Amino acid sequence: MGNVKAVGEVYKCSVCGNVVEVQEVGGGELVCCGKPMDKIKG
């Protein structure tokens, strides 16, 4: 969890299973289903 820091990081939602790969860093936190997403790569 935490702020997005680099292109290529991969995040997964622990609730629904959505997976997101960062294409452009904006410095925010990725949230899905009302919860912060878990960083799984990067």
N, CA, C and O atoms as CSV, one atom per row, in Angstrom:
chain,resi,resn,atom,element,x,y,z
A,1,MET,N,N,0.837,-1.187,0.000
A,1,MET,CA,C,0.000,0.000,0.000
A,1,MET,C,C,0.878,1.246,0.000
A,1,MET,O,O,2.088,1.167,0.215
A,2,GLY,N,N,0.275,2.357,-0.236
A,2,GLY,CA,C,1.031,3.589,-0.241
A,2,GLY,C,C,0.970,4.270,-1.587
A,2,GLY,O,O,0.184,3.898,-2.458
A,3,ASN,N,N,1.802,5.262,-1.740
A,3,ASN,CA,C,1.788,6.053,-2.960
A,3,ASN,C,C,2.459,5.325,-4.111
A,3,ASN,O,O,3.426,4.586,-3.924
A,4,VAL,N,N,1.931,5.547,-5.295
A,4,VAL,CA,C,2.523,5.019,-6.522
A,4,VAL,C,C,3.829,5.763,-6.756
A,4,VAL,O,O,3.865,6.993,-6.705
A,5,LYS,N,N,4.915,5.013,-7.015
A,5,LYS,CA,C,6.224,5.643,-7.133
A,5,LYS,C,C,6.893,5.447,-8.485
A,5,LYS,O,O,7.765,6.236,-8.848
A,6,ALA,N,N,6.507,4.405,-9.255
A,6,ALA,CA,C,7.236,4.127,-10.493
A,6,ALA,C,C,6.351,3.476,-11.550
A,6,ALA,O,O,5.424,2.728,-11.238
A,7,VAL,N,N,6.662,3.782,-12.810
A,7,VAL,CA,C,6.000,3.124,-13.934
A,7,VAL,C,C,6.334,1.639,-13.869
A,7,VAL,O,O,7.469,1.268,-13.569
A,8,GLY,N,N,5.359,0.798,-14.146
A,8,GLY,CA,C,5.567,-0.650,-14.149
A,8,GLY,C,C,5.150,-1.344,-12.874
A,8,GLY,O,O,5.065,-2.572,-12.848
A,9,GLU,N,N,4.886,-0.595,-11.810
A,9,GLU,CA,C,4.385,-1.219,-10.588
A,9,GLU,C,C,3.034,-1.861,-10.895
A,9,GLU,O,O,2.273,-1.359,-11.722
A,10,VAL,N,N,2.742,-2.974,-10.222
A,10,VAL,CA,C,1.485,-3.688,-10.430
A,10,VAL,C,C,0.772,-3.798,-9.084
A,10,VAL,O,O,1.365,-4.174,-8.073
A,11,TYR,N,N,-0.516,-3.459,-9.101
A,11,TYR,CA,C,-1.337,-3.478,-7.898
A,11,TYR,C,C,-2.537,-4.390,-8.111
A,11,TYR,O,O,-3.055,-4.500,-9.222
A,12,LYS,N,N,-2.980,-5.051,-7.023
A,12,LYS,CA,C,-4.136,-5.957,-7.099
A,12,LYS,C,C,-5.114,-5.628,-5.983
A,12,LYS,O,O,-4.714,-5.340,-4.855
A,13,CYS,N,N,-6.403,-5.673,-6.311
A,13,CYS,CA,C,-7.465,-5.465,-5.325
A,13,CYS,C,C,-7.696,-6.775,-4.570
A,13,CYS,O,O,-7.917,-7.821,-5.181
A,14,SER,N,N,-7.643,-6.708,-3.248
A,14,SER,CA,C,-7.851,-7.908,-2.436
A,14,SER,C,C,-9.321,-8.302,-2.353
A,14,SER,O,O,-9.636,-9.393,-1.879
A,15,VAL,N,N,-10.237,-7.426,-2.812
A,15,VAL,CA,C,-11.664,-7.712,-2.755
A,15,VAL,C,C,-12.151,-8.370,-4.041
A,15,VAL,O,O,-12.715,-9.463,-4.003
A,16,CYS,N,N,-11.935,-7.700,-5.198
A,16,CYS,CA,C,-12.497,-8.205,-6.456
A,16,CYS,C,C,-11.463,-8.830,-7.394
A,16,CYS,O,O,-11.826,-9.504,-8.358
A,17,GLY,N,N,-10.177,-8.608,-7.113
A,17,GLY,CA,C,-9.134,-9.221,-7.940
A,17,GLY,C,C,-8.668,-8.385,-9.125
A,17,GLY,O,O,-7.830,-8.848,-9.899
A,18,ASN,N,N,-9.186,-7.160,-9.293
A,18,ASN,CA,C,-8.700,-6.294,-10.369
A,18,ASN,C,C,-7.197,-6.104,-10.247
A,18,ASN,O,O,-6.669,-5.970,-9.143
A,19,VAL,N,N,-6.503,-6.093,-11.394
A,19,VAL,CA,C,-5.062,-5.873,-11.424
A,19,VAL,C,C,-4.784,-4.650,-12.290
A,19,VAL,O,O,-5.347,-4.511,-13.376
A,20,VAL,N,N,-3.906,-3.755,-11.802
A,20,VAL,CA,C,-3.582,-2.510,-12.487
A,20,VAL,C,C,-2.064,-2.390,-12.603
A,20,VAL,O,O,-1.341,-2.609,-11.631
A,21,GLU,N,N,-1.582,-2.035,-13.814
A,21,GLU,CA,C,-0.163,-1.726,-14.006
A,21,GLU,C,C,-0.037,-0.221,-14.226
A,21,GLU,O,O,-0.762,0.351,-15.040
A,22,VAL,N,N,0.875,0.417,-13.510
A,22,VAL,CA,C,1.064,1.865,-13.598
A,22,VAL,C,C,1.719,2.211,-14.931
A,22,VAL,O,O,2.769,1.671,-15.280
A,23,GLN,N,N,1.080,3.129,-15.677
A,23,GLN,CA,C,1.596,3.604,-16.951
A,23,GLN,C,C,2.175,5.007,-16.820
A,23,GLN,O,O,3.080,5.380,-17.566
A,24,GLU,N,N,1.654,5.790,-15.869
A,24,GLU,CA,C,2.131,7.153,-15.628
A,24,GLU,C,C,1.986,7.440,-14.146
A,24,GLU,O,O,0.919,7.227,-13.572
A,25,VAL,N,N,3.046,7.920,-13.527
A,25,VAL,CA,C,3.036,8.185,-12.090
A,25,VAL,C,C,2.386,9.526,-11.808
A,25,VAL,O,O,2.770,10.550,-12.373
A,26,GLY,N,N,1.397,9.505,-10.926
A,26,GLY,CA,C,0.723,10.729,-10.522
A,26,GLY,C,C,0.933,11.019,-9.046
A,26,GLY,O,O,0.610,12.107,-8.569
A,27,GLY,N,N,1.480,10.039,-8.317
A,27,GLY,CA,C,1.791,10.244,-6.908
A,27,GLY,C,C,0.680,9.917,-5.946
A,27,GLY,O,O,0.863,10.043,-4.735
A,28,GLY,N,N,-0.474,9.498,-6.445
A,28,GLY,CA,C,-1.596,9.180,-5.568
A,28,GLY,C,C,-1.576,7.744,-5.099
A,28,GLY,O,O,-0.612,7.012,-5.324
A,29,GLU,N,N,-2.651,7.353,-4.445
A,29,GLU,CA,C,-2.818,5.990,-3.966
A,29,GLU,C,C,-3.920,5.324,-4.783
A,29,GLU,O,O,-4.965,5.926,-5.026
A,30,LEU,N,N,-3.686,4.076,-5.208
A,30,LEU,CA,C,-4.701,3.347,-5.966
A,30,LEU,C,C,-5.682,2.699,-5.003
A,30,LEU,O,O,-5.289,2.018,-4.057
A,31,VAL,N,N,-6.977,2.925,-5.264
A,31,VAL,CA,C,-8.042,2.405,-4.407
A,31,VAL,C,C,-9.059,1.683,-5.272
A,31,VAL,O,O,-9.418,2.177,-6.340
A,32,CYS,N,N,-9.530,0.525,-4.832
A,32,CYS,CA,C,-10.562,-0.242,-5.522
A,32,CYS,C,C,-11.468,-0.855,-4.458
A,32,CYS,O,O,-10.995,-1.268,-3.399
A,33,CYS,N,N,-12.745,-0.914,-4.734
A,33,CYS,CA,C,-13.729,-1.470,-3.792
A,33,CYS,C,C,-13.637,-0.796,-2.420
A,33,CYS,O,O,-13.938,-1.414,-1.398
A,34,GLY,N,N,-13.218,0.480,-2.403
A,34,GLY,CA,C,-13.161,1.232,-1.168
A,34,GLY,C,C,-11.942,0.958,-0.309
A,34,GLY,O,O,-11.856,1.464,0.810
A,35,LYS,N,N,-10.981,0.157,-0.812
A,35,LYS,CA,C,-9.787,-0.185,-0.042
A,35,LYS,C,C,-8.540,0.088,-0.881
A,35,LYS,O,O,-8.582,-0.035,-2.105
A,36,PRO,N,N,-7.428,0.458,-0.233
A,36,PRO,CA,C,-6.168,0.625,-0.968
A,36,PRO,C,C,-5.757,-0.695,-1.614
A,36,PRO,O,O,-5.901,-1.764,-1.020
A,37,MET,N,N,-5.241,-0.603,-2.846
A,37,MET,CA,C,-4.797,-1.803,-3.556
A,37,MET,C,C,-3.430,-2.239,-3.037
A,37,MET,O,O,-2.645,-1.411,-2.574
A,38,ASP,N,N,-3.146,-3.541,-3.116
A,38,ASP,CA,C,-1.879,-4.117,-2.661
A,38,ASP,C,C,-0.883,-4.160,-3.804
A,38,ASP,O,O,-1.209,-4.636,-4.891
A,39,LYS,N,N,0.342,-3.662,-3.571
A,39,LYS,CA,C,1.392,-3.723,-4.592
A,39,LYS,C,C,1.904,-5.159,-4.651
A,39,LYS,O,O,2.311,-5.722,-3.635
A,40,ILE,N,N,1.881,-5.757,-5.862
A,40,ILE,CA,C,2.343,-7.132,-6.017
A,40,ILE,C,C,3.600,-7.240,-6.865
A,40,ILE,O,O,4.216,-8.304,-6.921
A,41,LYS,N,N,3.998,-6.130,-7.541
A,41,LYS,CA,C,5.207,-6.144,-8.368
A,41,LYS,C,C,5.712,-4.717,-8.513
A,41,LYS,O,O,4.937,-3.770,-8.644
A,42,GLY,N,N,7.039,-4.591,-8.485
A,42,GLY,CA,C,7.643,-3.285,-8.724
A,42,GLY,C,C,8.311,-2.774,-7.559
A,42,GLY,O,O,8.872,-1.679,-7.600
